[in-house]
């Protein structure tokens, strides 16, 4: 079973693909880079797999990140 959930463009030649799959009969979520180039089109080795039994832990970790955590603060300015 493979089901693509989303595809996020990283740059012109690379997407990040999120999919549900089963590896060795065990379901999980795979997040991998997919490249399109003149020499190769397909998934790279870059990525990760979250086993289904760890999904709730992973989801809680991701959901704990707030928008303000991702804001770059300029500390170079002096008062």
C-alpha positions in Angstrom: 0.0 0.0 0.0 1.4 3.4 -1.0 -0.6 6.6 -0.7 0.9 10.0 -1.4 -0.3 12.6 1.1 1.4 15.7 -0.1 4.3 17.0 -2.2 6.1 20.2 -1.2 8.4 21.9 -3.6 11.9 22.3 -2.1 13.5 23.9 -5.2 13.1 23.8 -9.0 14.3 20.2 -9.2 13.4 18.7 -5.9 10.1 18.0 -4.1 9.6 16.6 -0.6 7.1 13.8 -0.8 5.0 12.6 2.2 3.4 9.2 1.8 1.9 6.4 3.8 3.4 3.1 2.9 4.2 -0.3 4.3 7.8 -1.6 4.6 8.2 -5.2 5.4 4.5 -5.4 6.1 4.6 -2.6 8.7 2.7 0.6 7.9 4.3 4.0 8.4 4.9 7.5 7.0 7.8 8.2 4.7 9.2 11.7 4.0 11.7 11.7 1.1 13.2 13.9 -1.5 12.1 13.3 -5.1 14.4 14.8 -7.8 13.8 15.5 -11.5 17.0 16.0 -13.5 18.3 15.0 -16.9 20.4 12.2 -15.4 18.0 10.8 -12.8 14.3 11.1 -11.8 13.1 9.5 -8.6 13.5 9.2 -4.9 16.8 10.0 -3.3 18.2 8.3 -0.2 17.6 11.6 1.7 14.6 11.2 4.0 13.1 9.4 6.9 10.5 6.9 7.9 8.2 7.0 10.9 6.9 3.6 11.9 3.1 3.6 12.5 3.5 2.7 16.1 5.6 5.9 16.6 3.3 8.2 14.7 1.5 9.7 17.7 4.8 10.6 19.3 6.1 12.1 16.1 2.8 14.1 15.5 2.9 15.4 19.1 6.5 16.6 18.6 5.7 18.3 15.3 2.5 19.9 16.8 4.6 21.3 19.7 6.4 23.6 17.2 4.8 27.1 17.1 5.0 29.7 14.3 7.1 31.9 16.6 9.7 29.1 16.9 10.3 29.5 13.2 10.8 33.3 13.2 14.4 34.4 12.8 15.4 37.0 15.4 18.0 39.5 14.3 20.4 39.8 17.3 22.9 41.9 15.4 21.3 45.2 16.2 22.4 46.9 19.4 20.2 49.2 21.5 
